[in-house]
Amino acid sequence: MIEEVEDKTIGHTHFIYCGEIPLFQVSAGVPVKAALEQASDLLSLAKALAEDAAFMKETDRYAWASHFLTEMGKAVIDDVVKAVSPRPKRVILKAAT
């Protein structure tokens, strides 16, 4: 019997930097389906806030909220892509003697 292995995030994607130091990163081990559902929710909220920002000229808080939600959603998707992308096979070259 073949058991199917569920793809999970690998946790190699950082986001929101303080200078050159990442403040946050995607957690490893989250099932891909759950991660994509969360990314969809983040990006949906970002879209709604971006629309609000287009009409609210008195403040930029909607634009900044949209910016950070978009950055989080993108990081999750980038990490999922890294997790499910085929990896090249490692080749070990031995010196000829």
Residue pairs with C-beta under 8 A, 6 or more apart in sequence:
6 31
6 32
7 31
7 32
7 80
7 83
7 84
8 28
8 29
8 30
8 31
8 32
8 83
9 26
9 27
9 28
9 29
9 30
9 32
9 35
9 76
9 79
9 80
9 83
10 28
10 79
10 82
10 83
11 25
11 26
11 27
11 28
11 29
11 79
12 25
12 26
12 28
12 79
12 82
13 25
13 26
13 75
13 76
13 78
13 79
13 82
14 22
14 24
14 25
14 75
15 22
15 23
15 24
15 25
15 26
15 71
15 72
15 74
15 75
16 22
16 23
16 24
16 68
16 71
16 72
17 23
24 72
24 75
25 75
26 35
26 75
26 76
26 78
26 79
32 80
32 83
32 84
35 76
35 79
35 80
36 76
36 77
36 80
38 76
39 73
39 74
39 76
39 77
39 80
40 73
42 69
42 70
42 72
42 73
42 76
43 69
43 70
43 73
45 69
46 65
46 66
46 67
46 69
46 70
46 73
47 66
49 62
49 63
49 65
49 66
49 69
50 62
50 63
50 66
52 62
53 60
53 62
53 63
53 66
56 62
